[in-house]
Amino acid sequence: MDSTIMEAVHLMEAKQSDKAISMLEDYLPNADDEEKFTIAELYIQWGFLTEAIDILQELTQRFPNESEIKIMLADVYIEQDNDGEAINMLNEIDEDDPAYVQALMQLADLYQAQGLFEVAEQKLLAAKHYEPNEPIIDFALGELLFSNSDYREAITYYEKILPVAKEVANVSINDRLAEAYAASGEYEKALETYQDIDSEDPDTLFKYGFTALHAGRRDIAIQAWKHVIEQDMYYHTAYYQLAKAYEDEEMIDEAYETAKQGIKVDEFNKELYFFAGSMAHQLNKDDESEKWVREAVTLDPDYKEAILFLIELFKQQEKEDSIVDLVNDIKKLGANDPLYEWELARAYNELESYNDALKRYQEAYNSLNQDSDFLKEYGYFLTEEGRIDNAIQIFEEYLLQQPLDPEIEEFVQRLKQTGEN
């Protein structure tokens, strides 16, 4: 390497980048072609891509058959997100060039990034035609098909690689195969493949757990997810899955403890708070249940499932005033659902606050007038309130939806007779 270039390298190492670049720019007009190529490599290494492009473009014009320069220039274009120029450059490499297969693979990557999966696959199949036994091409085809959810086709390529390599580009082939088997519904095969992997990687263990669950082996899933948490206590999603598996096994204490552990490491996970509340309720720990579910609603004031759970809990405890407070609070925060109005109407009715109940029933009616259960209840409420004409109208709307309800038909007839008398 020329002494000037060496000096520029030392300046760059000494964090004097401006001096280094200035020195190389001054030297460039006198540099020979090999030195220019070296300077272009240094520019790329240091992140001066525009400067590198200028040199490489000049060299490609002087040496149009040098594929190494074209591939390097294409790489720089890709770094600059200039995929169009990269594609043009790679397409200039001839079929009889030793770098042709490499160019095809880079083109496949670029077309895949643009969402042109069929074109990318054609490029890789062309590469395979020239190098039929090259594992990296099978791997690229497998990855392309896998990313496009064509799992069965992907499996055929991954299976070709296994006899010669367990890993390509830091990706475990068994891991990919297991995922592909699972995604195509072959859970037993996926489970066998995962059992062969014997990995301590939390991601692999987590997927192993899911596969076991689908294969009907909840016991294996539980062990896998417990192992995930042992390996990485901050692997948030494992807590919910493990807790749910415990619940499905009717191991409610374990489910509750797991949910509480999960909350400690993922304090903004509303599903975990709600799940903990649900488990506490099953364990007859209703104070704890209310506490957890209220936390879930604090995180998301329109968390419908949690809100309706709390309302049912308060009903069981005959705490209608708590229902009123809860629904009014969440409404102030922007939560809106006709079911909340219906529940508010019921709570006011239980509290004998009939005017408030009427307002809420009227509000809920605007959205729930196609809900026969609501109409039936609303009709009875209006009857109790002595609003017979309104009740008849609501019951008639109900009967349009439920014409085979003789009990309500008879009731409406009696109401009409009462009105006439």
Secondary structure, 3 states (H helix, E strand, C coil): CCHHHHHHHHHHHCCCHHHHHHHHHHHHHHCCHHHHHHHHHHHHHHCCHHHHHHHHHHHHHHCCCCHHHHHHHHHHHHHCCCHHHHHHHHHCCCCCCCCHHHHHHHHHHHHHHCCCHHHHHHHHHHHHHHCCCCHHHHHHHHHHHHHCCCHHHHHHHHHHHCCCCCEECCEEHHHHHHHHHHHCCCHHHHHHHHHHHCCCCHHHHHHHHHHHHHCCCHHHHHHHHHHHHHHCCCCHHHHHHHHHHHHHCCCHHHHHHHHHHHHHHCCCCHHHHHHHHHHHHHCCCHHHHHHHHHHHHHHCCCCHHHHHHHHHHHHHCCCHHHHHHHHHHHHHCCCCCHHHHHHHHHHHHHCCCHHHHHHHHHHHHHHHCCCHHHHHHHHHHHHHCCCHHHHHHHHHHHHHHCCCCHHHHHHHHHHHHHHHC
